[in-house]
């Protein structure tokens, strides 16, 4: 039996900017499509928590960090190219897009 691995993501955004909103929407859609019920997303607004972003080594937004499973990986940008994002995060799509 395959164990259920939960993917934990942290997305760093800068308030309600267009790029931040696009990254949130794209990550949500990607997770619903490719990791249904197998993901957790933590969103950090660097305008509200600048010290946390600096402590975590985040200097650009939006930045996505895959925390688990290891290895940790980062992707910068709006996450609009699903295939590229999946590959950058080391994820295999559960199914091919129709």
BARODO-105173 format. One line per field, with one value per atom (N, C-alpha, C): residue in one letter; atom name; x, y, z. Coordinates in steps of 0.2 Angstrom, whole numbers, plus 5000, padded with zeros to 4 digits. Example, Ala and Ser with C-alpha at 12.3 -4.5 7.8 and 13.67 -1.06 7.14 Angstrom:
BEGIN
resn: (a / a / a / s / s / s)
name: (N / CA / C / N / CA / C)
c1: (5066 / 5062 / 5066 / 5064 / 5068 / 5064)
c2: (4972 / 4978 / 4984 / 4989 / 4995 / 5000)
c3: (5039 / 5039 / 5039 / 5035 / 5036 / 5039)
***
This chain:
BEGIN
resn: (x / x / x / x / x / x / x / x / x / x / x / x / x / x / x / x / x / x / x / x / x / x / x / x / x / x / x / x / x / x / x / x / x / x / x / x / x / x / x / x / x / x / x / x / x / x / x / x / x / x / x / x / x / x / x / x / x / x / x / x / x / x / x / x / x / x / x / x / x / x / x / x / x / x / x / x / x / x / x / x / x / x / x / x / x / x / x / x / x / x / x / x / x / x / x / x / x / x / x / x / x / x / x / x / x / x / x / x / x / x / x / x / x / x / x / x / x / x / x / x / x / x / x / x / x / x / x / x / x / x / x / x / x / x / x / x / x / x / x / x / x / x / x / x / x / x / x / x / x / x / x / x / x / x / x / x / x / x / x / x / x / x / x / x / x / x / x / x / x / x / x / x / x / x / x / x / x / x / x / x / x / x / x / x / x / x / x / x / x / x / x / x / x / x / x / x / x / x / x / x / x / x / x / x / x / x / x / x / x / x / x / x / x / x / x / x / x / x / x / x / x / x / x / x / x / x / x / x / x / x / x / x / x / x / x / x / x / x / x / x / x / x / x / x / x / x / x / x / x / x / x / x / x / x / x / x / x / x / x / x / x / x / x / x / x / x / x / x / x / x / x / x / x / x / x / x / x / x / x / x / x / x / x / x / x / x / x / x / x / x / x / x / x / x)
name: (N / CA / C / N / CA / C / N / CA / C / N / CA / C / N / CA / C / N / CA / C / N / CA / C / N / CA / C / N / CA / C / N / CA / C / N / CA / C / N / CA / C / N / CA / C / N / CA / C / N / CA / C / N / CA / C / N / CA / C / N / CA / C / N / CA / C / N / CA / C / N / CA / C / N / CA / C / N / CA / C / N / CA / C / N / CA / C / N / CA / C / N / CA / C / N / CA / C / N / CA / C / N / CA / C / N / CA / C / N / CA / C / N / CA / C / N / CA / C / N / CA / C / N / CA / C / N / CA / C / N / CA / C / N / CA / C / N / CA / C / N / CA / C / N / CA / C / N / CA / C / N / CA / C / N / CA / C / N / CA / C / N / CA / C / N / CA / C / N / CA / C / N / CA / C / N / CA / C / N / CA / C / N / CA / C / N / CA / C / N / CA / C / N / CA / C / N / CA / C / N / CA / C / N / CA / C / N / CA / C / N / CA / C / N / CA / C / N / CA / C / N / CA / C / N / CA / C / N / CA / C / N / CA / C / N / CA / C / N / CA / C / N / CA / C / N / CA / C / N / CA / C / N / CA / C / N / CA / C / N / CA / C / N / CA / C / N / CA / C / N / CA / C / N / CA / C / N / CA / C / N / CA / C / N / CA / C / N / CA / C / N / CA / C / N / CA / C / N / CA / C / N / CA / C / N / CA / C / N / CA / C / N / CA / C / N / CA / C / N / CA / C / N / CA / C / N / CA / C / N / CA / C / N / CA / C / N / CA / C / N / CA / C)
c1: (5004 / 5000 / 5004 / 5002 / 5006 / 5004 / 5010 / 5008 / 5006 / 5002 / 5000 / 5004 / 5008 / 5013 / 5010 / 5010 / 5007 / 5013 / 5011 / 5016 / 5015 / 5020 / 5019 / 5023 / 5019 / 5022 / 5021 / 5026 / 5025 / 5026 / 5021 / 5021 / 5022 / 5028 / 5029 / 5026 / 5022 / 5019 / 5020 / 5019 / 5020 / 5013 / 5009 / 5002 / 4998 / 4993 / 4989 / 4990 / 4997 / 4999 / 4997 / 4997 / 4994 / 4998 / 5005 / 5009 / 5008 / 5007 / 5005 / 4999 / 4993 / 4987 / 4987 / 4991 / 4992 / 4995 / 5000 / 5004 / 5000 / 4996 / 4991 / 4986 / 4983 / 4978 / 4981 / 4987 / 4990 / 4992 / 4995 / 4997 / 4991 / 4986 / 4979 / 4977 / 4977 / 4974 / 4979 / 4985 / 4990 / 4989 / 4989 / 4988 / 4981 / 4976 / 4969 / 4969 / 4973 / 4973 / 4978 / 4984 / 4989 / 4991 / 4988 / 4989 / 4983 / 4977 / 4971 / 4971 / 4970 / 4969 / 4976 / 4982 / 4988 / 4993 / 4990 / 4994 / 4992 / 4997 / 4995 / 4999 / 4996 / 4999 / 4999 / 5005 / 5005 / 5007 / 5003 / 5005 / 5008 / 5014 / 5017 / 5017 / 5014 / 5014 / 5021 / 5025 / 5032 / 5031 / 5026 / 5024 / 5022 / 5019 / 5017 / 5022 / 5026 / 5031 / 5038 / 5041 / 5047 / 5053 / 5053 / 5059 / 5058 / 5053 / 5052 / 5055 / 5053 / 5055 / 5063 / 5066 / 5073 / 5076 / 5073 / 5076 / 5076 / 5071 / 5070 / 5074 / 5077 / 5081 / 5077 / 5071 / 5067 / 5068 / 5070 / 5072 / 5068 / 5064 / 5060 / 5053 / 5048 / 5041 / 5038 / 5033 / 5032 / 5037 / 5038 / 5043 / 5039 / 5039 / 5036 / 5042 / 5041 / 5046 / 5042 / 5044 / 5042 / 5046 / 5042 / 5045 / 5046 / 5041 / 5041 / 5037 / 5038 / 5044 / 5051 / 5056 / 5062 / 5064 / 5069 / 5072 / 5068 / 5070 / 5067 / 5069 / 5064 / 5065 / 5061 / 5064 / 5061 / 5060 / 5054 / 5052 / 5050 / 5053 / 5051 / 5047 / 5042 / 5037 / 5030 / 5026 / 5019 / 5016 / 5020 / 5019 / 5014 / 5014 / 5009 / 5011 / 5017 / 5018 / 5018 / 5013 / 5012 / 5017 / 5018 / 5023 / 5030 / 5032 / 5039 / 5039 / 5034 / 5033 / 5034 / 5030 / 5030 / 5037 / 5040 / 5047 / 5052 / 5051 / 5056 / 5055 / 5049 / 5048 / 5049 / 5051 / 5052 / 5046 / 5040 / 5034 / 5032 / 5029 / 5027 / 5019 / 5017 / 5009 / 5006 / 5000 / 4996 / 4993 / 4991 / 4988 / 4990 / 4989 / 4991 / 4985 / 4986 / 4981 / 4977 / 4970 / 4966 / 4966)
c2: (4994 / 5000 / 5006 / 5011 / 5017 / 5022 / 5024 / 5029 / 5036 / 5039 / 5046 / 5051 / 5054 / 5059 / 5066 / 5070 / 5076 / 5081 / 5085 / 5090 / 5096 / 5099 / 5106 / 5111 / 5116 / 5122 / 5128 / 5133 / 5139 / 5144 / 5149 / 5153 / 5160 / 5164 / 5171 / 5175 / 5180 / 5185 / 5192 / 5197 / 5204 / 5207 / 5206 / 5209 / 5207 / 5211 / 5209 / 5211 / 5211 / 5213 / 5208 / 5210 / 5205 / 5199 / 5199 / 5193 / 5189 / 5192 / 5188 / 5184 / 5188 / 5184 / 5179 / 5180 / 5175 / 5169 / 5170 / 5164 / 5160 / 5163 / 5160 / 5156 / 5159 / 5155 / 5150 / 5151 / 5145 / 5139 / 5141 / 5136 / 5132 / 5135 / 5132 / 5127 / 5130 / 5126 / 5120 / 5121 / 5115 / 5110 / 5112 / 5107 / 5103 / 5107 / 5103 / 5098 / 5100 / 5096 / 5090 / 5091 / 5086 / 5083 / 5086 / 5084 / 5084 / 5082 / 5083 / 5079 / 5083 / 5081 / 5078 / 5080 / 5078 / 5084 / 5090 / 5096 / 5101 / 5105 / 5110 / 5116 / 5122 / 5128 / 5133 / 5136 / 5141 / 5148 / 5153 / 5159 / 5164 / 5167 / 5172 / 5178 / 5184 / 5190 / 5194 / 5195 / 5198 / 5205 / 5208 / 5215 / 5215 / 5210 / 5210 / 5206 / 5202 / 5198 / 5198 / 5204 / 5205 / 5202 / 5201 / 5198 / 5191 / 5188 / 5181 / 5179 / 5183 / 5182 / 5183 / 5187 / 5188 / 5182 / 5180 / 5174 / 5168 / 5168 / 5162 / 5162 / 5168 / 5169 / 5170 / 5174 / 5176 / 5183 / 5184 / 5191 / 5193 / 5189 / 5190 / 5187 / 5190 / 5187 / 5188 / 5183 / 5178 / 5172 / 5169 / 5163 / 5157 / 5151 / 5145 / 5141 / 5138 / 5134 / 5127 / 5122 / 5115 / 5113 / 5112 / 5110 / 5103 / 5099 / 5092 / 5089 / 5083 / 5079 / 5082 / 5080 / 5082 / 5080 / 5083 / 5089 / 5095 / 5100 / 5107 / 5110 / 5113 / 5116 / 5123 / 5128 / 5134 / 5136 / 5140 / 5142 / 5149 / 5154 / 5161 / 5162 / 5166 / 5168 / 5167 / 5168 / 5167 / 5160 / 5155 / 5148 / 5147 / 5151 / 5150 / 5144 / 5142 / 5136 / 5130 / 5127 / 5121 / 5116 / 5114 / 5108 / 5110 / 5116 / 5119 / 5119 / 5121 / 5121 / 5114 / 5109 / 5102 / 5100 / 5101 / 5098 / 5102 / 5108 / 5112 / 5109 / 5107 / 5105 / 5097 / 5094 / 5087 / 5083 / 5085 / 5082 / 5079 / 5073 / 5069 / 5071 / 5073 / 5074 / 5067 / 5068 / 5062 / 5059 / 5064 / 5062 / 5068 / 5066 / 5071 / 5076 / 5082 / 5087 / 5085 / 5086 / 5084 / 5090)
c3: (5000 / 5000 / 5000 / 4996 / 4996 / 5001 / 5005 / 5010 / 5007 / 5011 / 5009 / 5011 / 5007 / 5008 / 5007 / 5012 / 5012 / 5010 / 5005 / 5002 / 5006 / 5009 / 5013 / 5009 / 5008 / 5004 / 5008 / 5007 / 5010 / 5004 / 5003 / 4998 / 5001 / 4999 / 5001 / 4996 / 4998 / 4994 / 4996 / 4992 / 4994 / 4994 / 4999 / 5000 / 4994 / 4991 / 4986 / 4979 / 4978 / 4971 / 4966 / 4960 / 4955 / 4954 / 4955 / 4954 / 4960 / 4966 / 4972 / 4971 / 4969 / 4968 / 4963 / 4958 / 4952 / 4955 / 4959 / 4962 / 4967 / 4971 / 4975 / 4971 / 4966 / 4962 / 4958 / 4956 / 4952 / 4956 / 4962 / 4967 / 4969 / 4971 / 4973 / 4967 / 4961 / 4956 / 4954 / 4955 / 4954 / 4959 / 4965 / 4971 / 4970 / 4969 / 4968 / 4962 / 4957 / 4951 / 4952 / 4955 / 4955 / 4962 / 4967 / 4974 / 4978 / 4975 / 4979 / 4986 / 4991 / 4998 / 5000 / 4997 / 4999 / 5000 / 5001 / 5002 / 5007 / 5010 / 5014 / 5012 / 5012 / 5009 / 5015 / 5016 / 5021 / 5017 / 5018 / 5014 / 5019 / 5017 / 5021 / 5018 / 5020 / 5017 / 5020 / 5016 / 5018 / 5020 / 5018 / 5020 / 5027 / 5030 / 5037 / 5041 / 5038 / 5042 / 5038 / 5038 / 5034 / 5037 / 5044 / 5047 / 5046 / 5046 / 5044 / 5038 / 5033 / 5026 / 5025 / 5029 / 5029 / 5032 / 5038 / 5042 / 5037 / 5033 / 5029 / 5022 / 5021 / 5015 / 5009 / 5010 / 5004 / 5003 / 4997 / 4995 / 4989 / 4986 / 4980 / 4981 / 4979 / 4979 / 4972 / 4971 / 4975 / 4975 / 4980 / 4981 / 4984 / 4981 / 4983 / 4986 / 4992 / 4995 / 4996 / 4994 / 4995 / 5001 / 5007 / 5013 / 5014 / 5013 / 5013 / 5007 / 5005 / 5007 / 5005 / 5008 / 5006 / 4999 / 4995 / 4997 / 4996 / 5000 / 5000 / 4993 / 4990 / 4984 / 4983 / 4979 / 4979 / 4972 / 4970 / 4964 / 4965 / 4961 / 4961 / 4955 / 4956 / 4950 / 4952 / 4947 / 4947 / 4947 / 4945 / 4945 / 4939 / 4934 / 4929 / 4924 / 4924 / 4919 / 4923 / 4924 / 4928 / 4927 / 4921 / 4920 / 4922 / 4921 / 4923 / 4931 / 4934 / 4941 / 4944 / 4941 / 4944 / 4943 / 4938 / 4937 / 4942 / 4943 / 4947 / 4954 / 4956 / 4963 / 4964 / 4958 / 4958 / 4959 / 4957 / 4957 / 4950 / 4951 / 4945 / 4945 / 4939 / 4939 / 4940 / 4944 / 4945 / 4939 / 4934 / 4928 / 4923 / 4916 / 4911 / 4910 / 4909 / 4908 / 4902 / 4902 / 4896 / 4891)
***
